[in-house]
Amino acid sequence: MSPTQEERTSLFFEDLVASYVSQPRFQPRTWLAQRVQGFLDQPDCRFVLLTAEPGAGKTSFMAQLANEHRGWLRYFIRRSSTQPLSSGDARSFLFAIGHQLAASQPELFNPERLKLEVEQDVQENAEAGKTVGIQIDDLNVSPFFQTSLKVKQKVILQAGELVGISIRRAVIEERFLELDNLQALALFHPARALQRSGSQDKIIILVDALDELRFQPGGENILRWLVSCPELPANVRLVLSSRPDDELLAAFRGMQAAWLRELPLPTD
């Protein structure tokens, strides 16, 4: 089921993107977008890192890319230089990216979606009786797979209890919250499904304001995930922006050097 316009606006940060690109003084940096695209087209590139001092327009440029490429996934950690927006932890990031990808390309996810249809034709449901269409005690589901439950009931004489669908508990399985499983479900599996389909398309992910993570409490944040994540599928690219903080980015540069392209943004 496709998201509503309101859900898409929230899921894809469309309000934030519009707040930048609709400004009267907004000037698209086409030459810079072309340089980024040149890196993304390189077969041995997985990460493009844009660095610039505060005020150079990093978020504005990332909003430009998101606006020009509606199929690109995006995650903005802050709304502006002074306003935080997203948590920056790796799980929140992967959940957001996975749901964006599931909304825009649902065919990349498990085709064997859970689908139950029940049709009941009951002549009489007595006062002490109870008719239930579907009863599930525990429904454990992947966060990105669609579940469809449909019940059609026809009762001639109704006196007792009539229940269409009864689910005692519906939860995301705990194992799906483990980072290794979550990155596979949200990104790696659908990326490989896209490859198997024969498509030459790439999954491009924009991540703005990595430097904001310096203010986040310890734990599995996005930058730590970028440092330690397995080799990305060949059709996945991440475009990242940050202040030029050598200490913050040192581990990432060291671990992903073979796949990394850097592009400093001029302050003018």
Summary of the structure (lengths in Angstrom):
residues: 268
radius of gyration: 23.0
end to end distance: 44.6
largest distance: 78.8
contacts: 749
relative contact order: 0.20
helix: 38%
strand: 29%
